[in-house]
Structure formats: structure tokens, C-alpha cells
Amino acid sequence: MRIYPARIARIWQATPTIKAFELEVDDPGYKHLPGQWVEVSVVIDGDIKTSGYSITTSPTQAGLVGLAIKTSSTHPVTRWLHAAREGDIVNITRGQGPFVFLPDMGEDIVLIGGGVGVTPLLSIFRYVRDASPETHATLYYSVSEPDEILFREELEQAARRHNNLSLEITVTQPCESWKGQTGRINKHKLAALNAAPDALFYLCGPPGMVDDMEKFLRDLGVPPSRIIFEKWW
């Protein structure tokens, strides 16, 4: 598999526990599809260590790979990245995996994410915003606390400005200032979306959440062929 050098062009604290990264790849042959993940390799104590992370950016941003990575005290590549500086070089693969959306797959999609599992869904949501106005996309995002909502202002602005985009956020541990939905996503909340009969559902998050969402959707009559999922441990 071909490896591409990438420069960390920007790092910022996106939430209290998640750092966001923008990697620049100079090679014009670099490609990824909306929803894919990438392997990142770094040298730690003389050894090459590799880990996979979902891409958050749309492929319409040529040469740019966005990542949003939750802190970890034990994961070596994540620890390295959280200590990295702008200008550092890492090696990455092209986008990988079948968790992908392209416009010819359907006109209606529902993206359901839990916590940092929202990352590949952000890539799809941004792609629809930037390049697929004929697609109707709803992002349903479950997060523990309001300050852990990734790119909240951008997502809310996109939903306000684009008639084909909808955003639903529910908080499982709300503070007093939170005025939106609360509690986990359940079958009743999914039914209330009134999704199109032929909608595609993309699920990403902890395995237990993905299993629950799949069961709820099947209970609502969604055929398995219209449920696409990715689990992160």
C-alpha cells in the first residue's frame, strides 16, 4: 500500500477531550472518499507505530485530511499526536474502508453518530454540503455533554443555510444551560425523524450503540440492506 508524507498544518483543541488536526498532502494523487478512514504512522522510540483514524474533511478539499482524535493515556499513536506540533510530519495511507457515501447511492441519508464516532459522518455531511445539493442529509449526533459537540457552530450554520441538511443533537448528561434534546437516541426519536422510505442509514460509534441503533431501525421496518455501520472499539 502506498504511503504519503503529510505535514500537520494545524492543531487545535476542538473539545475538552478531542484535538482536531489538519494534514496537508502535497501529492496530487492522494485520494479519499467521504466516510473513509486513514492509517497514520509515526516513529516512537525508534519503532514505526500505526493506527487508523476516520477522516473528518470532505474530499472536495484536495490535499487536506482532517482528523479529530480523543485523548488517550495508553494509545501510543494517539499520545504522540496529542503531543505533536504544527509542522511535524507523519505518514498516511489513502482513504480506506467501505463506509462510504457517493451521490449515486441515494437521495436521502441519515447519519447517526455517538461521541467521537461522529467523525466519518462529518466527512459525509460536509461532502453533501459542498458537492451534493441534491442529497438530503440528516445528522443525528449523540454526545455526553454540550461542550463535547465537535464543530458545533459549523454544523448548526450548515443546517441553517442549506435546505437539504438537517441537524439533530441529543445530550446524555445535559447541563442547566442546554435547551436541546436530552437522553440517548432511541426508537421513538428515530421514528420522529420521518425519514424517507428509501433512506440510507449510516451508523458509527461504540459497538453497543451501533447494535442498538441497528435493532431500532430494523424494528421500524428498515431493511438491513439500507443500514451501513462502522464500529470503533
Protein Blocks (a to p, Z undefined) as FASTA:
>chain_A
ZZdddddfbdcdfbfkbccdddddfblkbccdehiacdddddeehiacddddddfbdfkl
ghiacddddddfkbmklmmmmmpcehiacdddddedjbdcdfklocbdcdddehjllmmm
mmmmmmmmmmmmmbccddddddfbfklpghklmmmmmmmmpmkbccddddfbdcfklcbd
edjddfklmmmnopafkbccdddddfklmmmmmmmmmmnopafklcccdddZZ
